[in-house]
Amino acid sequence: MSDIQASKRNPFDKAPPEVVLEISTQLGLASTKSWISFRRTCRRFRNITTSYEASTVKNIMARYPQETLERMGIRLAAPTYPAMHNAIRRFATMTWIKNGVSYIVTNSCKAQPQLAVARFEEGLKLLYQISDEPSYSTKVELLHKMSITSLVSLWLALYFCHDEACEQSKGVVDNEHRAEDADFRRQVEVAFGEEVLWQGPAFVYETLKCADRADK
């Protein structure tokens, strides 16, 4: 091998994974641009970080299989770890909402706080499921197929969980995603309103009755 070829070889190509990951943490703290540049130029660094990212996302999804891990939450440098960025955002959002809602249900649902938290969490999962649908008409169709209990869970998630999550995470939730989430929320609220019109007064009555039971 010529001296020119040898000089082009990256010294990190044979470095242990631990060393590469240690360097990656320093680059990440110093500058996102440095991280991206190094990931583009060092194949071994790119392969190791990609593998690490994939395994982390897999572990999160194994714990929360019903979530597709895509919506708002804490900000990570998206170009650095795109898949992990999405996973941590949704994982963190679930944690914030659960913590925030626990405060609400402890005061309003003293008899069955765990049941109330479970209902809120179920509503959050439904929100994620609907948010992953590509079209508005598909969102409406999904709502039409839901049971009264599921719709009540969704209603509670819309009007309690989400607001509380934003309140609890001020300064942490990226403003960039607030507008995006608000637009989605409006879509679901409109679709929910259409469901009320479609099912009639009995639906409204059952919804309020179930909501009242959940708040006791």
C-alpha positions as CSV (number, residue, x, y, z in Angstrom):
1,M,0.0,0.0,0.0
2,S,1.3,3.4,-0.9
3,D,2.0,6.2,1.6
4,I,-0.9,8.2,0.1
5,Q,-3.4,5.3,0.6
6,A,-2.1,4.8,4.1
7,S,-2.6,8.5,4.9
8,K,-6.2,8.3,3.8
9,R,-7.1,5.5,6.2
10,N,-9.2,6.7,9.1
11,P,-7.6,5.9,12.4
12,F,-11.0,5.1,13.9
13,D,-11.6,2.2,11.4
14,K,-10.1,-0.3,13.9
15,A,-10.9,1.5,17.1
16,P,-13.0,-0.5,19.7
17,P,-16.7,0.4,19.7
18,E,-16.4,1.8,23.2
19,V,-13.8,4.3,22.1
20,V,-15.9,5.4,19.1
21,L,-19.0,5.9,21.3
22,E,-17.0,7.8,23.9
23,I,-15.8,10.1,21.1
24,S,-19.3,10.5,19.8
25,T,-20.6,11.8,23.1
26,Q,-17.9,14.5,23.1
27,L,-18.7,15.5,19.5
28,G,-22.4,15.6,20.3
29,L,-21.9,18.0,23.2
30,A,-19.4,20.1,21.3
31,S,-21.2,20.6,18.0
32,T,-24.0,18.9,16.1
33,K,-22.2,19.8,12.9
34,S,-19.0,18.1,14.1
35,W,-21.0,15.0,14.8
36,I,-22.7,14.9,11.4
37,S,-19.4,15.6,9.6
38,F,-17.6,12.8,11.5
39,R,-20.5,10.4,10.8
40,R,-20.3,11.1,7.1
41,T,-16.5,10.7,6.9
42,C,-15.9,7.8,9.2
43,R,-17.7,4.6,8.1
44,R,-16.9,2.7,11.3
45,F,-18.3,5.5,13.4
46,R,-21.4,5.6,11.3
47,N,-22.0,1.8,11.5
48,I,-21.5,1.7,15.2
49,T,-23.8,4.6,16.0
50,T,-26.4,3.3,13.5
51,S,-26.4,-0.1,15.2
52,Y,-26.5,1.5,18.7
53,E,-29.5,3.6,17.6
54,A,-31.4,0.7,16.1
55,S,-30.9,-1.5,19.2
56,T,-32.1,1.4,21.5
57,V,-35.2,2.0,19.4
58,K,-35.9,-1.8,19.4
59,N,-35.7,-1.9,23.2
60,I,-38.2,1.0,23.5
61,M,-40.6,-0.5,21.1
62,A,-40.4,-3.9,22.9
63,R,-41.5,-2.2,26.1
64,Y,-44.2,-0.1,24.3
65,P,-45.3,-2.3,21.3
66,Q,-48.5,-0.3,20.7
67,E,-46.7,2.9,20.1
68,T,-45.1,3.7,16.7
69,L,-42.8,6.2,18.4
70,E,-43.1,9.2,16.1
71,R,-44.6,12.3,17.7
72,M,-43.6,15.2,19.9
73,G,-41.4,15.3,23.0
74,I,-37.8,16.3,24.0
75,R,-35.6,17.7,21.3
76,L,-32.6,15.6,20.1
77,A,-30.5,16.6,17.1
78,A,-32.6,14.9,14.5
79,P,-29.8,14.7,11.8
80,T,-27.6,13.0,14.5
81,Y,-29.9,10.1,15.4
82,P,-33.1,10.3,13.4
83,A,-34.8,7.1,14.5
84,M,-33.7,7.6,18.1
85,H,-34.9,11.2,18.0
86,N,-38.4,10.0,17.1
87,A,-38.4,7.2,19.7
88,I,-37.2,9.3,22.6
89,R,-39.7,12.1,21.7
90,R,-42.7,9.8,22.0
91,F,-41.3,7.9,25.0
92,A,-40.7,11.1,26.9
93,T,-44.2,12.4,26.0
94,M,-45.8,9.4,27.5
95,T,-43.8,9.8,30.7
96,W,-44.8,13.5,31.0
97,I,-48.4,12.8,30.3
98,K,-48.5,10.0,32.8
99,N,-46.9,12.2,35.5
100,G,-49.1,15.2,34.8
101,V,-52.3,13.2,34.7
102,S,-51.4,11.3,37.9
103,Y,-51.7,14.7,39.7
104,I,-55.2,15.3,38.2
105,V,-56.6,11.8,38.9
106,T,-55.2,11.7,42.4
107,N,-57.5,14.7,43.2
108,S,-60.4,13.9,41.0
109,C,-60.4,10.1,41.0
110,K,-59.4,9.2,44.6
111,A,-61.4,6.0,44.6
112,Q,-59.7,4.5,41.6
113,P,-56.7,6.5,40.5
114,Q,-55.1,3.6,38.7
115,L,-58.2,3.0,36.6
116,A,-58.2,6.7,35.7
117,V,-54.6,6.7,34.7
118,A,-55.1,3.6,32.6
119,R,-58.0,5.3,30.8
120,F,-55.9,8.3,30.0
121,E,-53.0,6.2,28.8
122,E,-55.4,4.2,26.6
123,G,-56.7,7.5,25.2
124,L,-53.1,8.5,24.4
125,K,-52.5,5.3,22.5
126,L,-55.6,6.0,20.5
127,L,-54.3,9.5,19.7
128,Y,-51.0,8.0,18.5
129,Q,-52.9,5.4,16.4
130,I,-55.0,8.1,14.8
131,S,-52.1,10.5,14.3
132,D,-50.2,7.8,12.3
133,E,-53.1,7.6,9.8
134,P,-52.2,9.5,6.6
135,S,-55.5,11.1,5.7
136,Y,-58.3,12.9,7.5
137,S,-61.0,10.6,6.0
138,T,-59.1,7.6,7.5
139,K,-59.1,9.3,10.9
140,V,-62.9,9.7,10.7
141,E,-63.3,6.0,9.6
142,L,-61.2,4.9,12.5
143,L,-63.4,6.9,14.9
144,H,-66.5,5.4,13.4
145,K,-65.2,1.9,14.3
146,M,-64.4,2.7,18.0
147,S,-66.5,1.6,20.9
148,I,-68.0,4.1,23.3
149,T,-65.3,3.3,25.9
150,S,-62.5,3.9,23.4
151,L,-64.1,7.2,22.3
152,V,-64.3,8.3,25.9
153,S,-60.7,7.4,26.4
154,L,-59.9,9.5,23.3
155,W,-62.0,12.4,24.5
156,L,-60.3,12.4,27.9
157,A,-56.9,12.3,26.2
158,L,-57.7,15.2,23.9
159,Y,-59.1,17.5,26.6
160,F,-57.0,16.6,29.6
161,C,-53.8,14.6,28.9
162,H,-52.4,16.7,26.1
163,D,-52.9,20.1,27.7
164,E,-51.4,18.8,30.9
165,A,-48.4,17.4,29.1
166,C,-47.7,20.7,27.4
167,E,-48.1,22.5,30.7
168,Q,-45.7,20.1,32.5
169,S,-43.1,20.2,29.8
170,K,-42.9,24.0,29.1
171,G,-39.4,24.8,27.9
172,V,-38.8,21.2,26.9
173,V,-41.3,20.4,24.2
174,D,-40.0,21.9,21.0
175,N,-42.1,24.9,19.8
176,E,-41.6,23.6,16.3
177,H,-43.8,20.6,17.2
178,R,-46.4,22.5,19.1
179,A,-48.0,23.9,16.0
180,E,-47.8,20.6,14.2
181,D,-49.5,18.8,17.1
182,A,-52.1,21.6,17.5
183,D,-53.1,21.1,13.9
184,F,-53.4,17.4,14.3
185,R,-55.4,17.9,17.5
186,R,-57.9,20.2,15.7
187,Q,-58.3,17.5,13.0
188,V,-59.2,14.9,15.6
189,E,-61.6,17.2,17.4
190,V,-63.4,17.9,14.2
191,A,-63.5,14.2,13.4
192,F,-64.8,13.5,16.9
193,G,-67.5,16.2,16.4
194,E,-68.6,14.5,13.2
195,E,-68.8,11.2,15.2
196,V,-71.1,12.9,17.7
197,L,-73.4,14.1,14.8
198,W,-73.3,10.6,13.2
199,Q,-74.2,8.7,16.3
200,G,-76.7,11.3,17.7
201,P,-77.7,12.3,21.2
202,A,-77.3,8.8,22.7
203,F,-73.6,9.0,21.9
204,V,-73.2,12.3,23.7
205,Y,-75.1,11.0,26.7
206,E,-73.1,7.8,27.0
207,T,-69.8,9.8,26.5
208,L,-70.6,12.2,29.3
209,K,-71.8,9.4,31.6
210,C,-68.6,7.4,31.0
211,A,-66.5,10.5,31.5
212,D,-68.4,11.3,34.8
213,R,-67.7,7.8,36.0
214,A,-64.0,8.1,35.2
215,D,-63.8,11.4,37.2
216,K,-65.2,9.8,40.4
